[in-house]
Amino acid sequence: MAFRFRPAQLQGLCIIDPQLYPDGRGFFMETYKHSDFARAGIPSTFVQDNHSSSSRGIVRGLHYQLPPHAQGKLVRVPFGSVWDVAVDLRRGSPTFGKWVGLELSQENRMMLFIPPGFAHGFLALSEHAELFYKCTSEYDRASEAGVRWNDPDLGIGWPTEVAGVSEKDGGLPFLREARLFDREGGE
């Protein structure tokens, strides 16, 4: 198998370590293989790929989409380093409002699968960082939602000072005001 799958602290999140095949030219690695992911309990079909670029200290998120366009995401960082965060927004979940954060980087090559029902955001740790993610549902503006990155009720431990956030992300609602998912990932 080209991947090692490790469950994260919140049910449904999965940390994925791809197998690296280095040689004198550089390296080769698979970043997704449907059959391996399905065997690991991630049977999702991905329908959209996104790629973002950020400067050090920029926060993007915390974003999600509501049903019927809720998105699962497979996130990786091919250039630079980010502190990647997923927040459980499934009402009734035993881990509702809890978050997991980990460094994803071009050095560690780890990936994170975030199922529907979670908000996602990240902080660029390197001078320049690029984040690539596959989505299980296409972007739909009417389903777009978010939670404020610095919500004190979430208490996310951002590891460095935040240098900037978009006006849109800075105006997202706090968790207590946000549109959320039911326990199964529906609205």
C-alpha positions as CSV (number, residue, x, y, z in Angstrom):
1,M,0.0,0.0,0.0
2,A,1.3,3.5,-0.9
3,F,-0.2,5.1,2.2
4,R,-0.3,4.8,6.0
5,F,-3.6,5.9,7.4
6,R,-3.8,7.1,11.1
7,P,-7.0,8.2,12.8
8,A,-6.8,11.7,14.3
9,Q,-8.3,12.6,17.7
10,L,-11.7,13.4,16.2
11,Q,-13.9,10.7,14.6
12,G,-13.7,10.9,10.8
13,L,-10.5,12.8,10.6
14,C,-7.6,10.8,9.1
15,I,-3.9,11.6,8.9
16,I,-2.3,10.1,5.8
17,D,1.4,9.5,5.2
18,P,2.2,8.7,1.6
19,Q,5.0,6.3,0.7
20,L,8.0,8.2,-0.8
21,Y,10.1,6.6,-3.4
22,P,13.4,8.7,-3.6
23,D,16.2,8.2,-6.1
24,G,19.0,10.2,-7.6
25,R,16.5,12.3,-9.7
26,G,14.4,13.3,-6.7
27,F,11.3,11.3,-5.6
28,F,8.0,9.9,-6.6
29,M,4.8,9.5,-4.5
30,E,1.2,8.8,-5.0
31,T,-1.1,11.5,-3.5
32,Y,-4.4,9.6,-4.0
33,K,-5.5,6.1,-4.9
34,H,-9.2,5.4,-4.7
35,S,-8.8,1.7,-3.8
36,D,-6.3,2.3,-1.0
37,F,-8.5,5.1,0.5
38,A,-11.6,3.0,0.2
39,R,-9.9,0.1,2.1
40,A,-9.0,2.6,4.8
41,G,-12.6,3.7,5.2
42,I,-12.4,6.8,3.0
43,P,-14.6,5.8,0.1
44,S,-15.1,9.4,-1.1
45,T,-15.1,10.4,-4.7
46,F,-13.4,13.7,-5.3
47,V,-15.0,16.1,-7.8
48,Q,-13.0,19.4,-7.5
49,D,-9.4,20.3,-6.8
50,N,-8.4,23.6,-5.3
51,H,-5.0,25.2,-4.9
52,S,-4.2,28.3,-2.7
53,S,-1.1,30.4,-2.1
54,S,-0.5,32.4,1.1
55,S,2.3,34.4,2.7
56,R,3.6,33.9,6.3
57,G,1.1,34.6,9.0
58,I,-2.0,34.6,6.8
59,V,-5.0,32.7,8.1
60,R,-7.7,31.3,5.7
61,G,-10.9,29.9,7.2
62,L,-12.6,28.4,9.0
63,H,-14.7,27.4,6.0
64,Y,-17.2,24.7,5.2
65,Q,-20.3,24.1,3.0
66,L,-23.7,23.0,4.3
67,P,-25.8,20.2,2.8
68,P,-26.7,19.3,0.1
69,H,-23.2,20.5,-1.0
70,A,-21.2,19.6,2.2
71,Q,-17.6,18.9,1.4
72,G,-15.0,16.4,2.5
73,K,-11.5,17.6,1.8
74,L,-8.2,15.8,1.3
75,V,-5.5,18.5,2.1
76,R,-1.8,18.5,1.4
77,V,1.0,21.1,1.2
78,P,3.3,20.7,-1.8
79,F,5.3,23.9,-1.0
80,G,6.0,25.5,2.3
81,S,4.4,24.8,5.6
82,V,1.0,25.4,7.3
83,W,-0.8,24.8,10.6
84,D,-3.9,23.1,9.4
85,V,-7.0,23.0,11.5
86,A,-10.3,21.0,11.4
87,V,-13.2,21.8,13.8
88,D,-16.0,19.4,14.5
89,L,-19.3,21.2,13.7
90,R,-21.7,18.2,13.9
91,R,-24.3,19.1,16.6
92,G,-24.7,16.1,18.9
93,S,-21.2,14.8,18.2
94,P,-19.3,14.0,21.4
95,T,-16.5,16.1,20.0
96,F,-18.6,19.1,18.9
97,G,-16.6,22.3,18.9
98,K,-13.3,20.4,19.4
99,W,-10.5,21.0,16.9
100,V,-7.4,19.2,15.7
101,G,-4.4,21.1,14.4
102,L,-1.2,19.8,12.8
103,E,1.6,21.0,10.6
104,L,1.4,20.0,7.0
105,S,4.5,20.7,5.0
106,Q,6.5,19.9,1.9
107,E,9.0,18.2,4.3
108,N,6.6,15.9,6.2
109,R,4.3,15.3,3.1
110,M,1.5,14.4,5.5
111,M,-2.1,14.8,4.2
112,L,-5.3,15.2,6.2
113,F,-8.7,13.9,5.3
114,I,-11.5,16.1,6.7
115,P,-15.0,14.6,6.3
116,P,-18.2,16.7,5.8
117,G,-19.3,18.2,9.1
118,F,-16.0,19.9,9.8
119,A,-14.8,23.5,9.3
120,H,-11.3,23.8,7.8
121,G,-8.7,26.6,8.1
122,F,-5.0,27.1,8.1
123,L,-2.2,29.5,9.0
124,A,0.8,29.8,6.7
125,L,4.0,29.1,8.7
126,S,6.6,29.5,5.9
127,E,7.4,32.7,4.0
128,H,5.3,31.3,1.2
129,A,2.9,28.3,1.4
130,E,0.8,26.5,-1.1
131,L,-2.1,24.3,-0.1
132,F,-3.8,21.8,-2.4
133,Y,-7.0,20.0,-1.6
134,K,-9.4,17.7,-3.3
135,C,-13.2,18.1,-2.5
136,T,-16.0,15.6,-2.4
137,S,-18.5,18.2,-3.6
138,E,-18.2,21.2,-5.9
139,Y,-18.2,24.7,-4.6
140,D,-21.7,26.1,-4.1
141,R,-22.0,29.8,-3.0
142,A,-25.4,29.3,-1.4
143,S,-24.0,26.5,0.8
144,E,-20.9,28.4,1.8
145,A,-20.5,29.0,5.6
146,G,-17.8,29.6,8.1
147,V,-16.8,30.2,11.7
148,R,-14.5,33.0,13.0
149,W,-10.8,31.8,13.2
150,N,-10.3,33.4,16.6
151,D,-13.6,32.4,18.3
152,P,-12.8,32.2,22.0
153,D,-15.2,29.3,22.5
154,L,-13.1,27.2,20.1
155,G,-9.8,28.4,21.6
156,I,-7.7,27.3,18.6
157,G,-4.0,27.3,19.5
158,W,-2.5,29.1,16.5
159,P,1.2,28.5,16.9
160,T,2.4,31.9,15.6
161,E,1.2,35.4,15.4
162,V,-1.5,36.0,12.7
163,A,-0.4,38.7,10.2
164,G,-3.6,38.9,8.3
165,V,-7.0,37.5,7.5
166,S,-9.4,38.5,4.7
167,E,-12.3,40.9,5.5
168,K,-14.7,38.1,4.7
169,D,-13.0,35.6,7.1
170,G,-12.7,38.3,9.8
171,G,-16.5,38.8,9.6
172,L,-17.5,35.2,9.9
173,P,-19.9,34.4,12.8
174,F,-18.8,32.9,16.0
175,L,-19.7,29.3,16.7
176,R,-22.7,30.1,18.8
177,E,-24.2,32.1,15.8
178,A,-23.2,29.8,12.9
179,R,-25.3,27.6,10.7
180,L,-24.2,24.0,11.7
181,F,-24.6,20.4,10.8
182,D,-26.6,17.7,12.5
183,R,-24.7,14.7,13.9
184,E,-24.7,12.9,10.5
185,G,-23.3,15.9,8.6
186,G,-26.7,17.3,7.4
187,E,-28.0,20.8,8.2
